[in-house]
Amino acid sequence: MENLLAVFVAVTAAAVVLQAGILVALYVAMRKTTAQLEGEVQELKAKTLPVLDNASLMLTELRPKAEQIAENLIKLHPQILAIVDNLVELKPKMQTVLDNLADTTTTVRSEVHRVDAAVSDAVDRARLQVIRADEMLSRTFDRVAHTSELVTKTVVSPVRQVSGIVRGVTVGVEYLLGNRARKNGDSRGNRRPVQQDEMFI
């Protein structure tokens, strides 16, 4: 009986040590997953925020140029009208001035088109970076969910099974020890409650 009790104590101690080891492994795995997730979030911030800041800065820099071009056009309008009035009297030079005016208009149009293309390109790049950031976040959350599910399948389920086995062994050993104690009883008064206990069980 003492050997059986020693075996029971040894099995229980081994089960407790095994559970403690599994819990430590689970804690280390969760810490690694948390650290990896924090690193990916920091990387995402480091990649996304400068792009958005650059896009905002480019738009801020381009806006004054467009406004300046519009103001220049407004300022040139009265001068153009005055030149046209003077050219009525100076008919031979009028064609040259009109050619210059056409060149100026072409330059202004090309500048406006260039500014518009730059703004559109900046907006497209910002939109692409936002889409990439959204995809990275989605992949990160999918990885976290997959890791949690994997940890649950590989660690928590075996821990529950081992815990159930240990409980079953404990109950069996207690039952065996209880039967031996009942069989070793001397008086009928002691035996009668044991029989009632067995009937109750």
Secondary structure, DSSP 8 states (H G I E B T S, - for coil): -HHHHHHHHHHHHHHHHHHHHHHHHHHHHHHHHHHHHHHHHHHHHHHHHHHHHHHHHHHHHHHHHHHHHHHHHHHHHHHHHHHHHHHHH-HHHHHHHHHHHHHHHHHHHHHHHHHHHHHHHHHHHHHHHHHHHHHHHHHHHHHHHHHHHHHIIIIIHHHHHHHHHHHHHHHHHHHHHHHHHHHT--SHHHHHHHHHHHHH-
